[in-house]
Amino acid sequence: MSDPLALRRARLGLHGAFATSGFVMGAWAAALPGIDARLGLGEARLGTALLLIQLVGLAAMALAGRIADRISSRRLLLWTAPATQLALIAPALAPNYATLLAAAALYGVGVGFIEVGINAHSVELEQRYGRPIISAFHGLWSLGSAAAGAVTSISLVLGFGNQAILIAVAAVSAALMAASIRPLLPPPGQDVRGTQGGGSGSTAAPVKIGAVLLGALFLLGLGSTLVESGAMDWANLHAATVVHADAALAPLSFTVFAVAMTVFRLLGDPIRARLGNGRTLLWAGAVAVAGYAMVLASGTTGGLPLAWTGWILAGTGIAVMVPVCFSAVGEAGGTPSNVALMSMSGSAGLLAGPAAIGYLAEATSLTAALLVPAGFAVFMAVGGPLIMRRLPRRAPHPAPVAEETAAHV
């Protein structure tokens, strides 16, 4: 039987790992203007470097899933996670564009490995808890990312250079990640060295997820990210060009969305515990659809207040979509490779979403283009519950955390 104290320590450690991963990603995003200015890249070459990170990250995720299948997500993180944080130093020190591309590829490998490792372990840990806990991990990732932007801005105001900030972030994050992953747990039935133990922690037999259902889960992950990308990449531009908001107010459109999404990710686990995966996706998709409807209407009536209300509703609905998809893999008895597939679907959405919306907006209008994420929100509301009902469900882990014990976590 799993030790409740060990489970709590593992959960707190994974909280730190998610927050640290988000912090590193946020620091990288905040550093892009400085890297662009230092190397004189321009939009096209900077875009190529960012695309390379995503493409290499996709390939690394597939590899990381296979490795985690063999050695466990815990050992994957122990062996690679601190080093992946240090990989941020490479683009910080790159002296020219060619070197930056190589550094971006190295950083992409790190992104792929850490994404699969922490998500796979969150799925395993939720199964051992016996109740939803995944959504809060993603909320802490968002908080870490936001904190990195604030730290970067303050550091620049204080006179620190962009390179020095990235190197400091990499070193501190590597140490934090190493400390965070130490209490993570090996698979049930194994000791910390990965050998078979003699305790009663044997896990339920894995249930094979068919290719069709894996494809359906991939579409859910892709859809949830596409719904999110409509706000991430276009909320501020919509406020400026469609609603004609003041230049000082337009950037707050994404801010209100991000705050709503983060808050409801932190609150999402009790909601999912009450509703279940299928009904959670139904209500999440419906709320997101209502939000996008308000955003689309704000160009002709209601103006910025209606747009902000719509983005708040969209963020509220989108918040739990990705955590539900990961959790569903765990409930179906999925392997780390299956979790990696969900991570890949999210990265694919981040690649396809901005391009699809951008090209459609160029050909028609941004209002028409935002029908794409709105349509995927409808898909999540309608298709999500149908797919959830068809997933196999393995028996609960034989040693879940008791509710009265978990209530204090």
PyMOL commands that set and color helices and strands:
alter all, ss='L'
color gray80, all
select helices_A, chain A and resi 4-39+43-71+73-86+89-93+97-129+134-157+162-181+211-241+252-297+303-318+321-331+336-363+366-369+371-390+403-406
alter helices_A, ss='H'
color red, helices_A
deselect
rebuild
show_as cartoon
